[in-house]
Amino acid sequence: MSKILKSLFLVVSFVWISGFATFSDRQDRAIETQWNDLETLAKCKPLFVEAFSHIYQYIPLEILGIQDLNIFLETAFDDDFQEMGVNENFEVITATHKGLPVAFLTIDKTNYPNEIYLSQQATQFDYQRNGIGFELVNLAKEHYPETQKFVVITRIINSGSMAFFQKSGFTYSPYMHPRYNPNKYIGFKIED
């Protein structure tokens, strides 16, 4: 094997083993990703709250079925963050630009051997619609090549999320967690 190929192999191996990858978004910003970096994930809480506050800003709280949007969003984030520390089935991909968090995707390796649940995804508002969320989903798919099905659940009133997953190749699925109301949520899947 030539020295160049050996060097390239080592670089690719290092990137894959370390769980680190860099890509450019549609505005040519260098986006770095990390796997299971809880320190960066902790810094993602404000972007999660901001992103979903923007999505739900015109929807009455009664329709959302909650009393306080900020408390609801902070609790949703905290629940996944706590799972990351104690549940080996939870993983996260974080994306940063110039060291600052811009997006994340939390992953739940379900009790089903060939299925992964993408539980939370958020992208900072100024970075949305630049391919970052799509890239995070692709990184998850590449990281779990043996997985046959990736599933997500989103609120029916979150049309942006539904459009994103459909554009990313997901199709409707009856998949639903027991604690979710199927009148408020919809499942999507992508299968290989």
DRENPABA-487918 format. One record per residue: residue in three letters; x, y, z of N, C-alpha, C, O, CB in turn. Coordinates in pm, whole numbers, plus 50000, padded with zeros to 5 digits. Glycine has a CB too. Layout:
BEGIN
ALAXYZXYZXYZXYZXYZ/...
REM end
This chain:
BEGIN
MET500874988350000500005000050000500915012350000501885012950075499025000050124/SER500595021949918501425034049910501345041950040500415040450119500985042749792/LYS502355050650060502385058950181501175068150187500635070650295503675067150186/ILE500755073150073499595082250070498345074850113497575079950195499405088249928/LEU498125062850059496945055150097496985051350245495955051750312496825042550011/LYS498155047650296498275044350438497955056450524497245055350624499685039250470/SER498465068050485498185080250560496705083550557496115087050660498985092150504/LEU496095082350439494665085050426493865075350512492905079250578494225084050279/PHE494245062550510493565052550592493645056150740492655055050812494165038650568/LEU494825060550786494985064250926494125076150963493525076451070496435067250956/VAL494045086050874493225097950901491765094050907491055097951000493455108750793/VAL491295086350810489895082050808489605073550931488555075250993489565074250678/SER490505064550966490305056251085490235064851209489385062551296491415045951098/PHE491115074651220491105083451337489795090951346489195091951454492275093251332/VAL489345096251234488085103751234486945094651277486115098651359487805109851095/TRP486875082651223485765073751256485845068951401484835069051471485745061651162/ILE487025064951446487165059651582486905070551686486265067951788488555053751601/SER487395082451660487215093151758485795098651757485405106051847488195104351733/GLY485025095151656483665100251648483605114751607482655121851641482975098551780/PHE484595119251537484695133251498484655134251347485335126551277485995139751554/ALA483875143251296483825145551152483595160351128482995167251210482705136951084/THR484075165151015483865179050977483205179150840483565171350752485205187050976/PHE482255188150821481635190050691481325204850675481365212350772480335181350675/SER481015208850554480635222750528479145223450507478565215150437481395228550405/ASP478515233550568477085235350545476895243050414477875245850344476415242850664/ARG475675246450381475385252950254475955267050243475995272850134473895253550233/GLN476415272550355477055285650352478575284450366479255294150399476485294550464/ASP479085272350342480525269450350481125271950488482305275250500481275277650249/ARG480305270450592480835271250728481325257350768480635247450746479735276550829/ALA482505256750827483055243950873482325239751000482425246351104484595245050898/ILE481585228850991480815223551103481525211051153481775201751076479335220451062/GLU481845210751281482495199151341481465191351422480605197251487483695203451431/THR481565178251418480635169951494481415161551595482575158051573479805160851400/GLN480745158451704481325150151809480265140151854479075143151856481835158851928/TRP480715128251890479835118051945479945118052096481045118052151480165104051887/ASN478805118052161478705116252306479535126252387480125122752489479135102352342/ASP479565138452341480245149252411479215156252500478515165352456480915159452310/LEU479135151852626478115157152717478355171752752477405179152780478075148952844/GLU479605175952751479895190052780479285199052671478685209352702481425192352789/THR479455195252546478855203052437477345201852439476645211652415479405198452301/LEU476825189852468475375188252474474765197452579473715203352556475015173652504/ALA475415198652694474895207452800474765221852749473855229052790475805207052924/LYS475665225852662475625239452605474545240952499474275252152454476985242952546/CYS473935229952458472895230252354471515233652408470595236252329472845216952284/LYS471355233752538470025236252596469405249452546468245249452505470105236452748/PRO470145260652549469535273152499469125272352352468085277852315470505284652518/LEU469915265652269469535264852127468315256052109467485258752022470695259552043/PHE468185245452191466995236952187465755244852223464745244452153467165224952281/VAL465835252152335464685260152380464355270952277463185273152247464975266652517/GLU465375277552223465135288052123464515282451995463565288051942466445295152090/ALA465065271351946464565265451821463105261451834462295264551746465415253351781/PHE462755254451942461375250051958460445261352000459255260951968461315238752059/SER460955271252071460125283052103459735290151975458615295051962460885292752198/HIS460665290751881460365297051752459285289151677458375294951618461655298051666/ILE459405276051680458435267551610457035268951670456045269651598458875252851615/TYR456975269351803455685269151873455175282851915454195283751988455785260451993/GLN455825293551871455485306951920454045311151893453495318951971456405316851859/TYR453435306551787452075310951754451005300551789449825302251757451985314151607/ILE451415289851854450485279151887450055280752033450905281152122451125265051863/PRO448755281752057448285283352196448735271652284448785260152240446745284452198/LEU449055274752408449525264652502448505253452521448875241852543449845270952636/GLU447215256852512446175246552528446295236052418446085224152444444775252952526/ILE446615240352297446755230752187447995222052209447985210152178446855238252051/LEU449055228052262450255220252293450035211052412450755201252430451425229652321/GLY449025214152493448735205952610449705208552725449985199552805448765191452574/ILE450205220852733451155224352838450755237652901449905244752848452615225152782/GLN451365240853015451055253553082452115264153057451805276053051450905251253231/ASP453375259953042454465269453023455445263752921456025253052943455195272453159/LEU455635270752809456465265552700457925263852743458525253552715456385274852580/ASN458495273752810459895272752851460135261052945461095253552929460355285652917/ILE459265259453043459415248253138459285234953064460055225653089458355249153251/PHE458315233952974458125221852895459385218452815459845207052816456915223352800/LEU459945228452745461115226052661462355222952745463125213952711461385238252573/GLU462555230252853463705227552939463625213552999464635206653010463795237953051/THR462425209353038462235195953093462505185352987463145175253016460805194353149/ALA462015187552865462255177952756463755176352731464245165152715461545182552626/PHE464475187452729465925186752710466595179652828467405170652809466515201052693/ASP466235183752948466845177853068466615162853078467495155453121466295184653193/ASP465425158353037465125144053042466105136152955466655126052999463685141352996/ASP466325140852831467275133952744468705135252797469475125652793467195139452601/PHE469055147052847470405149252899470695139753015471785134153024470585163852944/GLN469735137953103469915128753216470065114453168470865106753224468745129853314/GLU469315110653066469425097153011470835094652957471365083552967468385094952899/MET471435105152899472775103652841473775098952946474685091252916473235116752779/GLY473625103553068474585100153173474385086453235475325081053294474525110253279/VAL473205080653223472925068053293472485056553203472525045053245471875070453396/ASN472065059453083471525049152996472455046952877472615055852793470105053052947/GLU473075035352871474025032552764473365031752626474055031652525474755019652792/ASN472045031152621471345030952493471175044852433470755046052318469995024552511/PHE471485055352508471365069052458472725074052412473735072452480470785078352567/GLU472735080152294473935086452240473535100052183472355103052167474615077452132/VAL474545108052152474275121252096475355124851995476525121452012474185131952208/ILE474935131851891475865138151799475655153151817474545158151803475635133551648/THR476735160251847476655174751857477405180751739478365175051689477235179951993/ALA476945192451695477595199651585477985213451636477195220351701476665200751460/THR479215217451606479695230451650480275238151532480725232251433480755228951762/HIS480245251151543480895260051447481755269751527481245277151611479845267751356/LYS483045269651501484005277851575483895275551726484005284851806483775292751543/GLY483665262851762483615259151903482275261251972482115257352088484625266551975/LEU481325267351904480015269851965478985259851912478965257051792479545284351937/PRO478135254451999477145244651953476105250951861475585261851888476445238252073/VAL475805243851751474795248751656473685238651633472635242151580475455252251524/ALA473905225951671472875215751650473225203151729474365201151770472725212451499/PHE472215194751748472455181651809471345172151769470265176151728472555182751962/LEU471655159351783470705148551758470925138151866472015132651879470885142451614/THR469875135151945469985124552045469405111751987468425111951912469265128452176/ILE470025100752024469745087751966469435077952078470155077352178470935082651879/ASP468365070452061467995060052157468055046652085467255043951996466555062652217/LYS469015038352125469105024852068468015016752138468195012252251470555018352088/THR466925014852072465735008952132465964994352171467034988852149464555009852036/ASN464944988452229465004974352268464844965052148464944952952162463934971352370/TYR464594970752032464464962851910465814962851840466384973451816463344968551817/PRO466344951051806467734950151760468044957951631469174962351614468074935951738/ASN467114959551544467394966151415466724979651403466434984051291466954957251302/GLU466474986351516465744999051513466415009251604466845005951715464284996951554/ILE466505021551557467025032651637466025044051632465495047451526468425037251585/TYR465785049751749464855061051764465675073851774466505075251864463935059251889/LEU465435083151684466065096251689465165104851776464105109351731466275102551545/SER465565107151901464625112551999464505127652001463395132852014465005107952133/GLN465595134851989465515149551988466485154751883467605149651869465835155652129/GLN466065164851811466965171351717466635186151717465465190051712466835165351573/ALA467665194251724467465208751717468675215051650469815210651667467235214751858/THR468395225551575469435233451510469195248051544468065252851538469455231251355/GLN470265254851580470155269151610469495276251492469795273251377471555275351641/PHE468615285551522467785291851420468605297351303468235295351187466965303051482/ASP469705304251331470525310151224471225299851137471745303251032471545319351285/TYR471245287351180471925276751105470945267151038471365257950968472845269051198/GLN469665269251058468675260350997468645262150846469025272550793467275263051057/ARG468185251750779468055251450633469395252350561469495257950451467145262650587/ASN470425246850626471755246550566472345232550561473545230950539472685255650643/GLY471505222450580471945208650566472545202250690472995190850685472925207850458/ILE472565209450801473195204150922472375192650981472935182151013473375215251027/GLY471075194550996470225183851049470275171450962470335160251013468795188651061/PHE470245173550832470325162450736471645154950755471675142650753470195167650590/GLU472735162350773474045156150792474095148250923474705137550927475145166850791/LEU473475153351029473465145951156472715132751141473155122451193472815154451266/VAL471595132951070470845120451046471715110850965471755098850995469515123350970/ASN472405115850863473275107150783474415101350866474785089750850473845114850665/LEU474995109450956476055104351043475525093051132476225083151154476625115751130/ALA474315094551183473725083951264473545071251180473855060251227472355088451322/LYS473065072851058472875061150972474215054450939474295042150937472165065250841/GLU475255062450915476575056850887477165049851010477845039750997477535067950839/HIS476895055351126477445049851250476815036351286477425028151353477245059651365/TYR475595034251241474875021751268474485015051137473295014151105473605024651354/PRO475465010251059475145004650928474274992050935473584988750838476415001450854/GLU474304984951049473514972751061472044975551093471194966651083474104963851170/THR471754987951130470384991551166469524992451041469894998950943470355004951244/GLN468384985851045467504985550929466454996550931465925000250826466824972350921/LYS466155001851050465085011851057465425022651159465805019751273463745005151094/PHE465285035151116465405046751204464025052951214463355055051113466465057251151/VAL463595055751336462255061251357462335074351434463265076651512461365051051432/VAL461345082851411461215095651482459745097951512458865092251448461815107551399/ILE459505106451609458145110851640458195126051650459105131651711457585104351774/THR457235132551588457155147051598455705151151619454775143551589457735153851471/ARG455525163051670454155167951686453545170651549454215175551459454135180851773/ILE452285167451536451575169751410451565184551374451605187951256450135164451420/ILE451525193251474451495207651446452875213151412452995224951378450915215151565/ASN453915205051420455265209351386455515206251238456225196751204456335202351477/SER454935214351153455005211851009456445212550957456785205450863454135221850934/GLY457275220951017458665221950975459415208950998460185204550913459365233251047/SER459185202851112459825190151144459345179151051460135171151000459565186251290/MET458035178751028457495168550937458095170150797458465160350734455955169350931/ALA458175182550749458745185150616460225181050611460685175250513458595200150579/PHE460965184150719462375180450724462545165350712463345160650631463015185450855/PHE461805157750791461975143250788461525137450654462155128150603461205136750902/GLN460455142550597460025137650466461075140850360461375132550274458675143750427/LYS461645152850364462685156850269463935148250288464685145950193463035171750286/SER464155143550410465315135150441465095120450408465965112150435465675136550587/GLY463945117050350463685103350307462825095150401462595083350374464945096550288/PHE462355100950510461485093750602460065093250546459635102250474461485100550742/THR459355082550579457955081150539457115078950665457635075750772457775069250438/TYR455815080750650454895079050763455065065150824455305055350754453425081050718/SER454955064450956455055051851029454065052051144453835062551204456505049451080/PRO453465040651176452595040151293453385039851424452795038951532451695027851286/TYR454705040751416455565040351535455135051151634454945062651597457045042251496/MET454985047151762454575056651865454995051252001454845039352029453025059151860/HIS455525059952086455805056352224454485055552300453555062852268456775066552292/PRO454395046752400453145045552477452725058552545451525061152560453295034752581/ARG453675066852587453315079052659452925090652566452535101352614454475083452747/TYR453015088552435452675099052339451245097252289450785086052266453665099052220/ASN450555108352273449185108252224449195108152071449665117852011448385120552279/PRO448695097552007448715096951861447835107451793447915109351672448275083251815/ASN447015114451871446245125551813447085138251805446715147751736444985128151897/LYS448225138451876449105150251876450445147651809451145157051770449325154852018/TYR450815135051796452125131451743451985122451621450965115851601452975124551850/ILE453035122351539453075113951421454455107551411455465113851442452745122051292/GLY454495095051368455755087951354456215087751210455415087751117455625073851406/PHE457535087551193458165086151061459265075851072459815073551180458715099851009/LYS459595069550960460655059550958461435060650828460945065650727460075045250975/ILE462645055850834463435053950713464055040150726464655036850828464545065250694/GLU463895032150623464375018350627465345015950513465215021450404463195008350619/ASP466325007450543467285003550439466944989950386467634984850298468715003650493/
REM end
